[in-house]
Amino acid sequence: MVSVKVISKTTGNAMKSQKVSIGFSGFFRGFSETVYSDGNGEANFNNDPGEGTIYVNGNAVYRGLISGMKYVYI
């Protein structure tokens, strides 16, 4: 399981209702389902950790190892 926490760059507050997905590297991994961040700004995925790209509202916001809780600032 991996999680993404979406935080506002300007306010530092968690952002709810943000559309989050992960594109995993590797031929067979593909994309996660799309999850909307909750009231704590968290989106949880039932995917194994790995290299990839995190997208928020269709924009790439992080590239690299995705494991545990990953914080992204938009």
Secondary structure as a PSIPRED ss2 file (coil, helix, strand):
# PSIPRED VFORMAT (PSIPRED V4.0)

   1 M C   1.000  0.000  0.000
   2 V E   0.000  0.000  1.000
   3 S E   0.000  0.000  1.000
   4 V E   0.000  0.000  1.000
   5 K E   0.000  0.000  1.000
   6 V E   0.000  0.000  1.000
   7 I E   0.000  0.000  1.000
   8 S C   1.000  0.000  0.000
   9 K C   1.000  0.000  0.000
  10 T C   1.000  0.000  0.000
  11 T C   1.000  0.000  0.000
  12 G C   1.000  0.000  0.000
  13 N C   1.000  0.000  0.000
  14 A E   0.000  0.000  1.000
  15 M C   1.000  0.000  0.000
  16 K C   1.000  0.000  0.000
  17 S C   1.000  0.000  0.000
  18 Q C   1.000  0.000  0.000
  19 K E   0.000  0.000  1.000
  20 V E   0.000  0.000  1.000
  21 S E   0.000  0.000  1.000
  22 I E   0.000  0.000  1.000
  23 G E   0.000  0.000  1.000
  24 F E   0.000  0.000  1.000
  25 S C   1.000  0.000  0.000
  26 G C   1.000  0.000  0.000
  27 F C   1.000  0.000  0.000
  28 F C   1.000  0.000  0.000
  29 R C   1.000  0.000  0.000
  30 G E   0.000  0.000  1.000
  31 F E   0.000  0.000  1.000
  32 S C   1.000  0.000  0.000
  33 E C   1.000  0.000  0.000
  34 T C   1.000  0.000  0.000
  35 V E   0.000  0.000  1.000
  36 Y E   0.000  0.000  1.000
  37 S C   1.000  0.000  0.000
  38 D C   1.000  0.000  0.000
  39 G C   1.000  0.000  0.000
  40 N C   1.000  0.000  0.000
  41 G C   1.000  0.000  0.000
  42 E E   0.000  0.000  1.000
  43 A E   0.000  0.000  1.000
  44 N E   0.000  0.000  1.000
  45 F E   0.000  0.000  1.000
  46 N C   1.000  0.000  0.000
  47 N C   1.000  0.000  0.000
  48 D C   1.000  0.000  0.000
  49 P C   1.000  0.000  0.000
  50 G E   0.000  0.000  1.000
  51 E E   0.000  0.000  1.000
  52 G E   0.000  0.000  1.000
  53 T E   0.000  0.000  1.000
  54 I E   0.000  0.000  1.000
  55 Y E   0.000  0.000  1.000
  56 V E   0.000  0.000  1.000
  57 N C   1.000  0.000  0.000
  58 G C   1.000  0.000  0.000
  59 N E   0.000  0.000  1.000
  60 A E   0.000  0.000  1.000
  61 V E   0.000  0.000  1.000
  62 Y E   0.000  0.000  1.000
  63 R E   0.000  0.000  1.000
  64 G E   0.000  0.000  1.000
  65 L E   0.000  0.000  1.000
  66 I E   0.000  0.000  1.000
  67 S C   1.000  0.000  0.000
  68 G E   0.000  0.000  1.000
  69 M E   0.000  0.000  1.000
  70 K E   0.000  0.000  1.000
  71 Y E   0.000  0.000  1.000
  72 V E   0.000  0.000  1.000
  73 Y E   0.000  0.000  1.000
  74 I C   1.000  0.000  0.000
